[in-house]
Each structure stands twice: as structure tokens, then as C-alpha cells.
Amino acid sequence: MNFRLMAAGAASALILAGASIADEASTTLSSLRALGARVQLRIGTAASPLDLSDPTLSQITSEQFSVLTPENEMKWQVVEPQMPGVFNWTGADNLVNFAEAHRERVRGHTLVWHNQLPNWLTQGVNDGSINEAQLRDLLHNHITTEVSRYRGRIWQWDVLNEMLTDSNPSQINPKDFWIAHLGPGVIADAFRWAHAADPEALLCYNDYNIAGEDGSNAKFNAAFAMVQNLVAQKVPIDCVGDQGHLDLQFGFNPILMTQDLRAYASLGLKVAITEADVRTFVETTDNNQTPIVSPTDTTPSHTANPAAADWYNGMLQSCLAVRECISFTVWGFDDSESWVPGAFHGEGDADLYDVNLNPKPQYTALQQTLSLAPGAPHRGGRDHDHDEDD
Ligand code: G3I
């Protein structure tokens, strides 16, 4: 037996093993999902069909994130577009399959929302061909069909989305499509119907500005009262999702966000940040809001957007500070696909990656915070004993 050869083989195996561990450390361990896993926090993104099919985008989608939310593919307009009973599950199926293939969980989004409803439904209600009893049946069917289809495969469902007014004080919006036609009782019904279809899924109320982003806490107060009432009635609600769409022209106080998340948690609910992004005005001359200064330009004028990185960080830290915060999701990760320029004229630069898919300081901020999240070692012993005032 040639021991030298064996030793050489063993040595190269060790080197190989070392290399693969190092590779894992440099790729997987530094990813947001791997860093989040160390503190049991899942890091997510909204995903579009392109994120699953484009090689570079899909690599980021699978390597960096451990939860996916379909950006549009589970909305009623997309799954039942032309007429009642004719479904198109292609986009939703692709997303759930992709997530499972990459050991990612899914946040289902969203079952009851005034927006992105199929034309046949809104027109039918407007012209009177769908009456209130029929509308209620249609909603019950929609929830039951969609939740049953993915039973056991959805971690959290956004059952209800954006039901509150932006006024101060805020309230359940009487003009909301569903409230106006079916009354506020539809809120509890929606949770009960979803629970009947998948008793294991966590069922969430999801909205923006409900964790202190509006400064006044008006919308938090309304959201808290609403979910407190649902909990008191033993409605099967499990979580509150705060979207976390921030804009640098307004204020943001992560301490208030932390307090608000804790308040929801005090009701026995989980909480999550579900759609984080931080937008700002960008210098641009075209309708797509392409910044004049290339996002890859390393001049301080562009890369230094410390407020955006800081605010992303503040939202992540708020979530980390609350034990019941189970996921931190960004609403898409790259500026080239962002919903922001289409919705807010002149604004953009809202995401973690630039249009060329280079990570921005916003990404690094989250990465560093997650790296430090396991916390400082406990100090003790003679050398560390001290009075608090020392
Ligand atoms: O697919 C059609 C395409 O066929 C058509 O040519 C094109 C013309 O405008 O529209 C395309 O649909 C667009 C759809 O996104 C898919 O890209 C809609 O116009 C557009 O309105 C829709 O925007 C979505 C928006 O919700 C609708 O309100 C955004 O992608 C999506 O990011 C956004 O997500 C919402 C969350 O669901 C709830 N919270 C707020 C968040 C941001 O608005």
C-alpha cells in the first residue's frame, strides 16, 4: 500500500474540502438568507416571472432570499382574468415550484384587495349584473379555490390588504370596494374562509404605514384596534404585515416602528416586514426614471445615499428587535424592475441592487446588520464587573 500516495490524496481531499467550505462561506454564508438563518429570520423578496427565468435574476432570487412573495401572480386579476371559473395558475405555480426547488417559503399575496381585480368582476358590480349575495359567494369561492390549491405550501397569506384610510384619525375605509359592498363583516369572514381552506397557513393583515411610518401613528392606531377586535372575536388571524414602503422626503423613526411591531406581538400575533423599499427623487430626463448619474458610478454623489441605507437598516433592526418578527421582505431587489417609477413620478433608486444588478450600499447595510445580529458575547467576571454608572 502506498501511504505517500494515500497521504497526498488525503491532503488534496482536505484542500478540496477546505475549498468547498471556503466557497460556501464566501457565497452562501454571506448571503442575506444565510445570515438571516443564523437568527431565525427569513429574508424575502417579491418576485416577478422574470426573476425566475432570467439567469442572473434567478440566481440572486434563490441565493439571497429564503421567502418569495409573488409580486402580482396570485392577485385575482391574474389568476381569473377573463371570466368566472376560468383560471390561469401558470405564474403562481411557477413561483411556488421555484421556491420549493430552492428551499424558499412563500408569502401568498393577496386575497382581498380593492386593486387588481378582474374587469368582469368590477364591471359586473358596477352594472348591477353581480348583486351583493353573488359578490359574497364569488369572494368566498376565490379565497377557497386559491388557498386550497396551495394548501400546505404557503407559509403566510396576506388575506387582507390595505383596508384602512390614510386620514388622521384612520379607520376601516368605508369606500373600500369590499367594505362598501359587503360591509366590515367581510374582514372576519375572509380570515375564516382562508383558515378553513388551509388551517396551517399563517393568516395576515397587510398594509402600509401601520408601524409608525406616518409619524402620527394614526394608521397604526386603526390597524391595532382592528386586529385587536379580530383577536377578541377569536377570528383566525395570525400575523400583521407592515409593508415598509419608505420615501426619503418623509420621516422615519425605527424606535416607533419597533414599539408598534411589539404592540401587535403583544396581542399574540406574529409580525413581518413585507414590502420594504426606500425611494427618493432621482435626476432623470426620461420616462423610465433612469438616473442621469449611472447607478454604477462610484462617485460619492450617487453611491452616497446614506439615508436610504440607514432607513433600510432601521426597518431591519426594528424587525430584529422583536422576537415575533418572522420575516423581512423587500419589494423586489433591483431598480430595473421596481414599481416605484411607475407609481411616483420622478422617484426611484428604491432597491438593494442597481439597474445593472450591482449591490448598492442599501444591500451592504442589511448584510452588515445581519452579520452582527447574533449579538455581542455576554461579558462577566472580575474584569467586567462594574456599576452601571461607571
Ligand atoms: O401585465 C400588464 C401588461 O400586459 C400591460 O401591458 C401593462 C400596461 O400598463 O400593465 C401590466 O400590468 C401591470 C402590472 O403591475 C404587472 O406589471 C399594471 O399595469 C401595474 O399597475 C401593476 O402594478 C403593480 C401594483 O401593485 C398594482 O397596484 C406592481 O407591479 C406591484 O409591485 C404593486 O404591488 C403593490 C402590492 O401588491 C401591495 N402593496 C403596494 C405595492 C406597490 O404598489
Boltz pocket constraint, residues with backbone or C-beta under 6 A from the ligand:
constraints:
  - pocket:
      binder: B
      contacts: [[A, 71], [A, 72], [A, 115], [A, 116], [A, 161], [A, 243], [A, 275], [A, 339], [A, 343]]
      max_distance: 6.0
